[in-house]
Amino acid sequence: EDLQENIFKVLAAILHIGNITFKQQNNMRTSEECAIISDRSALDTVAKLLCVNPGLLKDALTTKKSFARGEQFITHYKRVDVSKLAIPPITDVFSLLFLIF
């Protein structure tokens, strides 16, 4: 029963991710365009379903971290890039759920 409940939570989170909307904003430090989340309520719902910190989920959806020569670099995604990056992992998770069962 716990497994079934967890599967339903993951499926609900996948569906709710589609409700997260983004808008374009200029990064104050770099003056580059970056994506930000328009409405936090959908983000908070997904975070609650996945039992993750909403701030970490926001960062995962809007930024990319990379490391080079011992330094960490954070790149902010543009709004047009966010939807392209979010859809493949969602479909992969959804497909895996059906392969398991």
Backbone bond lengths (Angstrom), bond angles and torsions (degrees), N, CA, C in turn:
res aa  C-N    CA-C-N  psi(-1)  N-CA   C-N-CA  omega(-1)  CA-C   N-CA-C  phi
1 E - - - 1.448 - - 1.530 111.17 -
2 D 1.334 118.05 -38.52 1.462 120.92 176.72 1.523 110.82 -63.00
3 L 1.323 116.17 -39.92 1.463 120.53 178.63 1.525 110.45 -61.71
4 Q 1.318 116.72 -44.77 1.455 121.04 179.66 1.537 110.57 -62.68
5 E 1.312 116.97 -42.07 1.467 120.95 178.80 1.525 110.80 -63.09
6 N 1.326 116.73 -41.87 1.467 120.40 178.66 1.526 111.78 -65.00
7 I 1.315 116.47 -38.43 1.469 120.38 177.66 1.528 109.56 -63.55
8 F 1.323 116.91 -43.38 1.464 120.22 178.52 1.530 111.03 -63.07
9 K 1.329 116.97 -38.15 1.467 120.18 178.27 1.522 111.15 -64.35
10 V 1.336 116.55 -42.87 1.471 120.13 178.88 1.521 110.41 -64.47
11 L 1.332 117.10 -44.27 1.463 120.30 178.09 1.527 111.40 -62.07
12 A 1.320 117.10 -42.12 1.469 120.48 177.89 1.528 110.67 -63.99
13 A 1.331 116.51 -40.46 1.469 120.04 178.39 1.519 110.84 -62.87
14 I 1.333 116.88 -41.50 1.462 120.82 178.42 1.523 110.28 -59.99
15 L 1.317 116.11 -44.39 1.462 119.79 179.70 1.527 111.51 -66.67
16 H 1.325 116.99 -39.48 1.468 120.85 -179.13 1.530 112.35 -72.30
17 I 1.321 118.48 -24.36 1.467 119.93 177.49 1.529 109.74 -59.26
18 G 1.316 116.15 -33.37 1.461 120.10 177.66 1.519 113.32 -64.92
19 N 1.325 117.52 -17.57 1.467 121.50 178.20 1.524 112.90 -86.42
20 I 1.329 117.20 -9.83 1.466 120.03 178.53 1.530 108.07 -75.42
21 T 1.319 115.56 123.53 1.461 120.15 -179.75 1.531 109.77 -111.71
22 F 1.312 114.33 150.70 1.461 121.23 -177.16 1.517 110.12 -123.07
23 K 1.306 115.76 151.47 1.454 120.50 171.56 1.526 108.78 -132.30
24 Q 1.307 114.78 162.13 1.462 121.78 -177.87 1.524 109.12 -89.54
25 Q 1.319 115.91 138.85 1.462 120.98 177.03 1.522 107.93 -146.52
26 N 1.305 116.83 151.66 1.460 120.32 176.22 1.516 109.82 -82.88
27 N 1.326 115.51 132.78 1.453 121.86 176.20 1.527 107.45 -70.63
28 M 1.323 117.36 125.26 1.464 121.18 -175.80 1.527 113.03 -63.64
29 R 1.332 116.91 -34.84 1.469 119.80 -177.34 1.517 112.60 -77.93
30 T 1.331 116.87 -38.92 1.469 119.24 -172.79 1.528 113.41 -110.41
31 S 1.315 117.88 -8.63 1.476 123.82 -176.50 1.527 112.73 62.51
32 E 1.328 117.81 14.80 1.460 121.33 176.63 1.525 109.29 -89.91
33 E 1.328 115.55 154.45 1.456 119.95 176.66 1.525 109.49 -71.88
34 C 1.323 116.10 142.46 1.465 120.11 176.92 1.520 109.18 -146.90
35 A 1.319 115.39 155.31 1.459 121.75 179.66 1.519 109.73 -86.22
36 I 1.325 115.93 136.55 1.458 120.64 171.83 1.528 107.75 -129.71
37 I 1.306 116.07 158.37 1.460 120.89 -178.77 1.529 109.00 -81.54
38 S 1.329 115.49 127.47 1.472 121.35 -175.83 1.515 112.44 -72.52
39 D 1.335 116.62 -43.71 1.451 121.52 -174.25 1.518 108.77 -132.30
40 R 1.315 116.53 116.52 1.465 120.41 -175.04 1.526 113.51 -74.17
41 S 1.312 119.49 -14.36 1.469 119.97 -175.05 1.530 111.49 -63.61
42 A 1.331 117.97 -41.29 1.468 120.46 178.04 1.520 110.41 -66.95
43 L 1.321 116.93 -40.46 1.467 121.05 177.41 1.527 110.47 -61.40
44 D 1.328 116.77 -44.79 1.468 120.77 179.90 1.530 111.46 -62.88
45 T 1.333 117.01 -37.03 1.465 120.95 178.46 1.519 110.61 -64.09
46 V 1.338 116.88 -46.59 1.469 121.30 179.67 1.524 110.22 -63.48
47 A 1.320 116.70 -44.09 1.465 120.56 179.68 1.524 111.40 -60.69
48 K 1.321 116.36 -41.50 1.471 120.16 179.27 1.525 110.96 -64.65
49 L 1.337 116.80 -43.35 1.468 120.44 179.91 1.526 112.00 -63.66
50 L 1.336 116.41 -36.16 1.467 120.77 -178.60 1.526 112.68 -91.29
51 C 1.330 116.64 -2.28 1.470 122.08 -178.84 1.530 111.51 56.78
52 V 1.333 115.37 47.20 1.465 120.67 177.44 1.527 109.15 -125.23
53 N 1.308 115.65 160.34 1.451 122.43 177.66 1.527 109.73 -68.20
54 P 1.338 119.39 126.82 1.468 121.16 -179.41 1.531 113.41 -57.91
55 G 1.317 117.00 -36.00 1.464 120.51 178.72 1.517 112.24 -64.81
56 L 1.326 116.25 -40.74 1.466 120.07 177.87 1.519 111.42 -67.96
57 L 1.340 116.47 -37.68 1.457 120.19 177.18 1.525 110.25 -64.80
58 K 1.334 116.88 -42.81 1.474 121.77 177.29 1.525 110.17 -58.08
59 D 1.323 116.27 -46.73 1.468 120.11 179.07 1.525 111.49 -62.55
60 A 1.325 116.85 -40.31 1.464 120.43 -179.80 1.527 111.68 -64.99
61 L 1.333 117.31 -31.64 1.454 120.90 -178.61 1.531 113.45 -85.93
62 T 1.330 117.39 -21.36 1.466 119.26 -173.09 1.522 114.99 -116.83
63 T 1.332 117.88 -10.25 1.465 119.63 -178.26 1.525 111.90 -134.43
64 K 1.307 114.53 159.20 1.461 121.63 175.78 1.526 107.32 -124.01
65 K 1.314 115.69 129.66 1.463 120.28 177.64 1.516 109.15 -104.89
66 S 1.311 115.76 134.61 1.458 119.98 176.08 1.530 108.43 -137.32
67 F 1.318 115.27 157.14 1.453 121.28 -178.50 1.522 109.63 -124.24
68 A 1.306 115.93 137.04 1.453 121.15 175.99 1.514 108.45 -148.50
69 R 1.318 115.39 128.12 1.464 122.00 178.63 1.528 112.57 51.18
70 G 1.314 115.51 41.74 1.456 120.91 176.91 1.515 115.23 79.19
71 E 1.312 118.11 2.58 1.457 121.35 178.69 1.516 110.38 -109.11
72 Q 1.309 115.02 146.14 1.467 120.72 177.50 1.525 108.93 -100.91
73 F 1.327 115.98 133.64 1.454 122.28 178.00 1.522 108.70 -119.78
74 I 1.321 116.36 135.43 1.450 121.19 178.65 1.521 108.20 -114.98
75 T 1.329 115.41 123.11 1.455 122.37 178.65 1.517 108.04 -110.27
76 H 1.309 116.00 131.19 1.470 120.73 177.45 1.523 108.80 -90.59
77 Y 1.331 115.39 128.55 1.457 120.03 177.74 1.520 110.53 -71.92
78 K 1.321 115.69 150.83 1.461 120.99 170.77 1.525 107.89 -84.13
79 R 1.326 116.17 159.35 1.463 120.25 -176.62 1.524 112.41 -57.91
80 V 1.324 117.43 -40.49 1.471 120.02 -178.99 1.524 111.76 -66.78
81 D 1.321 117.41 -26.47 1.466 121.05 -179.18 1.521 112.52 -80.00
82 V 1.318 117.67 -28.96 1.464 121.62 -174.16 1.521 111.65 -60.30
83 S 1.324 117.15 -47.45 1.473 119.19 -177.43 1.520 111.41 -66.13
84 K 1.314 118.00 -34.26 1.462 120.78 178.13 1.521 111.39 -66.69
85 L 1.330 116.52 -34.48 1.463 120.92 -178.11 1.517 112.49 -80.30
86 A 1.322 117.97 -30.73 1.461 121.03 -174.51 1.518 112.82 -79.29
87 I 1.317 118.43 -33.87 1.464 120.85 -172.97 1.527 114.09 -66.83
88 P 1.331 121.33 -46.52 1.481 118.95 -179.17 1.523 114.76 -57.84
89 P 1.351 120.28 -46.71 1.474 117.67 178.45 1.520 112.96 -62.09
90 I 1.315 117.30 -35.41 1.467 120.56 179.81 1.523 110.06 -63.47
91 T 1.321 116.91 -46.94 1.461 119.54 -179.31 1.519 111.19 -66.91
92 D 1.326 117.86 -32.84 1.464 120.69 176.77 1.524 111.36 -64.23
93 V 1.322 116.77 -46.28 1.469 120.53 179.59 1.525 109.99 -63.53
94 F 1.309 116.44 -44.00 1.461 121.07 179.73 1.531 110.22 -60.17
95 S 1.323 117.75 -43.35 1.477 121.92 179.14 1.524 110.95 -64.82
96 L 1.329 117.05 -40.54 1.460 120.54 -179.84 1.528 111.44 -62.11
97 L 1.315 116.18 -38.39 1.465 118.86 179.28 1.525 111.18 -59.50
98 F 1.323 117.13 -38.11 1.452 119.56 -179.82 1.532 112.11 -77.42
99 L 1.323 117.50 -26.32 1.459 120.05 175.57 1.518 111.53 -71.06
100 I 1.315 116.33 -35.28 1.464 121.15 -179.24 1.526 110.78 -67.34
101 F 1.316 116.27 -36.59 1.456 120.07 -176.37 1.485 109.06 -111.74
